[in-house]
Amino acid sequence: MEIDRLDGRTPNQLRPLACSRNVLNRAHGSASWCQGDTKVLVAVYGPKAGTKKNENPEKACIEIIWKPKTGLSGKLEREYEMILKRTLQSICILTLNPNTTTSVIIQVVNDDGALLPCAINAACAALVDAGIPLKYLAVAICCCLAESGYVILDPSKLEEQKMKAFAYLVFPNSVLSIHPEEQLQVGGEPMEHGIITSVTQGAMSVDDYLHCLERGRAATAKMSAFLRKSLQPQLPIDSSKAGLVDKIFGYNILQLY
């Protein structure tokens, strides 16, 4: 049975996506990411000398600061910071700049659903813009489970409130490696089978979760292919920023079905 969505999208259809880089002059790297009416702006500063307390000085440190649209940060924002930090640490090459700290500032511009995946996508684009060395890039998506058991992708805020459960999933989005002769691994699995981060909320069976995983991976694979094919050739080579895949994020708007 098909589920009717308020904006007329099909269950697998993502909202229009838009990404722009280098939007802040004083940051070492920056990016904005939009999914429908959800928009996040990210600034990256660093790497700068020294690490935070309780961090390993033999590796680089990633600091996340989440700034809500209004008001002060609370428990939810602290949780988002923790998830983002673990996600970004897993994709950054932390041994290249030991005893340094890179600060990633997340500014919520508008929240109309799937806020955390939007922030993760924006953060990855900003890290590339800052020239932070990465193992691979990542694409995040939100999968929601309706009371009927149907799965929908990239929900709006109103859809999120009506869902039984949802999962935030982050997948590696590049088949390119800094060592082309080696096969990339994510959590011991080949990259095409790997997952970087998984966060669930609400009651969800194992079968439902696996269904979300399958649908989410399929959707992010399409987005990844589109970005690599459509964005990379449009931008000039900039040797001063040597991320894993230079200039893979430029500016574009897309609609995925």
Secondary structure, DSSP 8 states (H G I E B T S, - for coil): -----TT---TT----EEEEE---SSSSEEEEEEETTEEEEEEEEEEEE---TTS-TTS-EEEEEEE-SSS---HHHHHHHHHHHHHHHHHB-TTSSTTEEEEEEEEEEE-SS-HHHHHHHHHHHHHHHHT--BS--EEEEEEEE-TTS-EEES--HHHHHH-SEEEEEEEE-----SSTTS--EETTEEGGG--SEEEEEE---HHHHHHHHHHHHHHHHHHHHHHHHHHGGGS---TT---TTTT----EEE---
